[in-house]
Amino acid sequence: MLTDDYFRIGTILKPKGLKGELHIYVDFEGLEAVKFSTIFIEITGKLVPYFVSSIKYLQKNAAYLILEDVDTIEKASLLVKKHIYLPNKLKPKRKKQEFTLFDLEGFTAVDVNEGVLGIITAVHEYPRQIIAAVNFRNKEILFPLNEEIIKGIDVVKEIVTVDLPEGLLDVYLD
């Protein structure tokens, strides 16, 4: 199974209790609205299907998940720190006016101090943060995309203005 046909919804953090319940970190907004009975867990580079018995959403980024055939803490422990996926066909369609940080790929990044950094070549999602990649002076630099860093986005001109932390570029250029 190719992960291109699937989208990541979260990561298994730890077992909860002794009967195989899993505490998961949900990094996909709007998962509560998606109806699914099967998830796919990445194990040694392959996506393995698991049937969902129940899922209980706690708050914005957390849920408890019960899977069929995962009924002991030992079985649950084997799945800790594994990524969870759903098929792309279940991914909700976005409205055109909905703009996310992932839409910044292809935009020109401009630092308030350094000037033009370059075109954002990729936007990576990691637990708890989203990272942009830019080729600057023949080196790939990575920086977080968050409210502290982003100072403005011009959707028409495709420019994102950022204020990178002092010394971040030096880490990549030295």
QUIPE-V418637 format. One record per pair of residues at least 24 apart in sequence whose C-alpha atoms are under 8 Angstrom apart, sorted by the first residue. I is the first residue (numbers start at 1). J is the second residue. Records with the same first field share a line. If there is no record, write none. Layout:
# QUIPE-V418637
I->J, J
This chain:
# QUIPE-V418637
1->46, 47
2->47
3->47
5->87, 88
6->85, 86, 87, 88
7->85, 86, 87, 88, 91
8->83, 84, 85, 86
9->83, 84, 85, 86
10->83, 84, 85
11->81, 82, 83, 84, 127
12->79, 80, 81, 82, 83, 84
13->80, 81
14->76, 77, 80, 81
15->73, 76, 77, 80
16->64, 73
17->73
18->72, 73
19->70, 71, 72, 73
20->66, 67, 70, 71, 72, 73, 74, 75, 76
21->64, 65, 66, 67, 70, 71, 73, 76
22->64, 65, 66, 76
23->62, 63, 64, 65
24->62, 63, 64, 65
25->61, 62, 63
26->60, 61, 62, 63
27->61, 127, 128
32->57
34->90, 91, 92
35->90
36->90
38->86
39->84, 85, 86
40->84, 85, 86
41->82, 83, 84, 85
42->82, 83, 84, 85
43->82
47->85
101->130, 145
104->158, 160
105->132
106->158
107->158, 159, 160
108->158, 159, 160
109->134, 159, 160, 161, 162
110->159, 160, 161, 162
111->161, 162, 163, 164
112->161, 162, 163
113->163
139->172, 173
140->172
141->169, 172
